[in-house]
């Protein structure tokens, strides 16, 4: 990334390479103790929670790598991006009620990180449906999915 092209520009880019580079750059800056933009700090916090991705983000070979779901591969960028989305939803309580469901999940599961993982399943399913049927995400269905998780009902 050029000077001034920090996580903010990369994270909101539609260019896969720039998006991925935002994760690498935020992690590099955190490791080297450099100041982080606020969004870079959020990215670095998610990366810290995922030591299994540290080596990948320290190198450049993953920037162009494919992670085919049909072969069982987990896309680490998508995974971390969903964490960021859930954290943002909880921070602003949007959709309304998501924060209380997050807190309920955190109490029922093994803490905030596990609550985020559970929420990510509902979020990913809702986004997939939204794309498949070419309609806006269904917030009510998302909140219902989260509520079932809080109650321990599949």
C-alpha positions as CSV (number, residue, x, y, z in Angstrom):
1,X,0.0,0.0,0.0
2,X,1.1,3.5,-0.7
3,X,1.5,6.0,2.1
4,X,-2.0,7.1,3.2
5,X,-3.6,3.9,1.9
6,X,-4.3,2.3,5.3
7,X,-6.9,-0.2,6.4
8,X,-9.8,2.2,5.9
9,X,-9.4,2.5,2.1
10,X,-8.6,-1.2,1.8
11,X,-11.4,-2.5,3.9
12,X,-14.0,-0.6,1.9
13,X,-12.5,-1.5,-1.4
14,X,-14.2,-3.8,-3.9
15,X,-10.7,-4.9,-5.0
16,X,-9.8,-8.2,-3.3
17,X,-6.1,-7.5,-3.2
18,X,-6.5,-4.1,-1.5
19,X,-9.0,-5.6,1.0
20,X,-6.6,-8.4,1.9
21,X,-3.7,-6.0,2.0
22,X,-5.5,-4.0,4.7
23,X,-5.4,-7.0,7.0
24,X,-1.7,-7.6,6.3
25,X,-0.8,-3.9,6.8
26,X,-2.8,-3.6,10.1
27,X,-1.1,-6.7,11.4
28,X,2.4,-5.5,10.3
29,X,1.8,-2.2,12.1
30,X,0.6,-3.9,15.2
31,X,3.6,-6.3,15.3
32,X,6.0,-3.4,14.7
33,X,4.4,-1.1,17.3
34,X,3.5,1.5,14.7
35,X,0.5,3.8,15.3
36,X,-2.8,2.4,13.9
37,X,-5.7,4.2,12.4
38,X,-8.9,3.3,14.3
39,X,-10.1,0.8,11.8
40,X,-6.6,-0.8,11.6
41,X,-6.9,-1.2,15.4
42,X,-10.1,-3.1,15.0
43,X,-8.6,-5.3,12.3
44,X,-5.5,-6.0,14.4
45,X,-7.7,-6.9,17.4
46,X,-9.5,-9.5,15.3
47,X,-6.2,-10.8,14.0
48,X,-4.9,-11.1,17.6
49,X,-7.8,-13.4,18.4
50,X,-6.8,-15.7,15.5
51,X,-3.2,-16.9,16.1
52,X,-3.8,-19.5,13.4
53,X,-3.7,-16.6,10.8
54,X,-0.6,-14.8,12.2
55,X,2.0,-16.5,10.0
56,X,-0.2,-16.1,6.9
57,X,-0.6,-12.4,7.5
58,X,3.1,-12.0,8.1
59,X,3.8,-13.1,4.5
60,X,2.5,-12.1,1.1
61,X,1.7,-15.5,-0.4
62,X,-1.9,-15.5,0.8
63,X,-2.8,-12.3,-1.0
64,X,-3.6,-14.1,-4.2
65,X,-4.5,-17.5,-2.7
66,X,-7.9,-19.1,-3.3
67,X,-9.8,-20.6,-0.4
68,X,-12.3,-22.9,-2.1
69,X,-15.2,-23.6,0.2
70,X,-16.2,-26.7,-1.8
71,X,-12.8,-28.2,-0.8
72,X,-13.5,-27.4,2.9
73,X,-11.1,-24.4,3.0
74,X,-11.9,-21.5,5.3
75,X,-11.3,-18.1,3.8
76,X,-9.5,-16.3,6.7
77,X,-10.2,-12.9,5.2
78,X,-13.9,-13.7,5.1
79,X,-13.8,-15.1,8.6
80,X,-12.1,-12.1,10.0
81,X,-14.4,-9.8,8.0
82,X,-17.4,-11.4,9.6
83,X,-15.9,-10.9,13.0
84,X,-15.5,-7.2,12.2
85,X,-19.1,-7.0,11.0
86,X,-20.5,-8.6,14.1
87,X,-18.4,-6.4,16.4
88,X,-19.6,-3.3,14.5
89,X,-23.2,-4.5,14.8
90,X,-22.8,-5.0,18.6
91,X,-21.1,-1.6,19.0
92,X,-23.9,0.3,17.5
93,X,-26.7,-2.2,18.3
94,X,-27.8,-2.4,14.7
95,X,-30.1,-4.2,14.0
96,X,-31.7,-3.1,17.2
97,X,-31.4,-5.9,19.7
98,X,-28.3,-7.5,18.4
99,X,-26.3,-6.4,21.4
100,X,-28.5,-8.1,23.9
101,X,-28.5,-11.3,21.9
102,X,-24.7,-11.1,21.8
103,X,-24.5,-10.7,25.5
104,X,-26.9,-13.6,26.0
105,X,-24.7,-15.8,23.7
106,X,-21.6,-14.7,25.5
107,X,-23.1,-15.8,28.8
108,X,-24.3,-19.1,27.4
109,X,-21.2,-19.9,25.4
110,X,-17.5,-19.6,26.4
111,X,-17.3,-15.8,26.1
112,X,-17.3,-13.1,23.4
113,X,-15.3,-14.8,20.8
114,X,-17.5,-17.9,20.8
115,X,-20.6,-15.7,20.7
116,X,-19.2,-13.9,17.6
117,X,-18.6,-17.3,15.9
118,X,-22.2,-18.3,16.6
119,X,-23.5,-15.0,15.3
120,X,-21.3,-15.2,12.2
121,X,-23.2,-18.4,11.2
122,X,-26.5,-16.5,11.2
123,X,-25.0,-13.5,9.5
124,X,-23.3,-15.5,6.8
125,X,-26.6,-17.4,6.1
126,X,-28.5,-14.2,5.9
127,X,-26.0,-12.6,3.5
128,X,-26.0,-15.7,1.4
129,X,-29.8,-15.7,1.2
130,X,-29.8,-12.0,0.4
131,X,-27.4,-12.5,-2.5
132,X,-29.1,-15.6,-3.8
133,X,-32.6,-13.9,-3.9
134,X,-31.2,-10.5,-4.7
135,X,-33.0,-8.7,-1.9
136,X,-31.8,-6.7,1.2
137,X,-30.8,-8.7,4.2
138,X,-33.7,-9.8,6.4
139,X,-32.9,-8.2,9.8
140,X,-35.9,-9.9,11.5
141,X,-34.8,-13.3,10.3
142,X,-31.2,-12.6,11.5
143,X,-32.4,-11.6,14.9
144,X,-34.6,-14.7,15.1
145,X,-31.7,-16.8,14.2
146,X,-29.7,-15.2,17.0
147,X,-32.5,-15.6,19.5
148,X,-32.7,-19.3,18.8
149,X,-29.0,-19.5,19.5
150,X,-29.4,-17.6,22.8
151,X,-32.2,-20.1,23.8
152,X,-30.0,-23.0,22.7
153,X,-32.5,-24.1,20.0
154,X,-31.2,-25.0,16.5
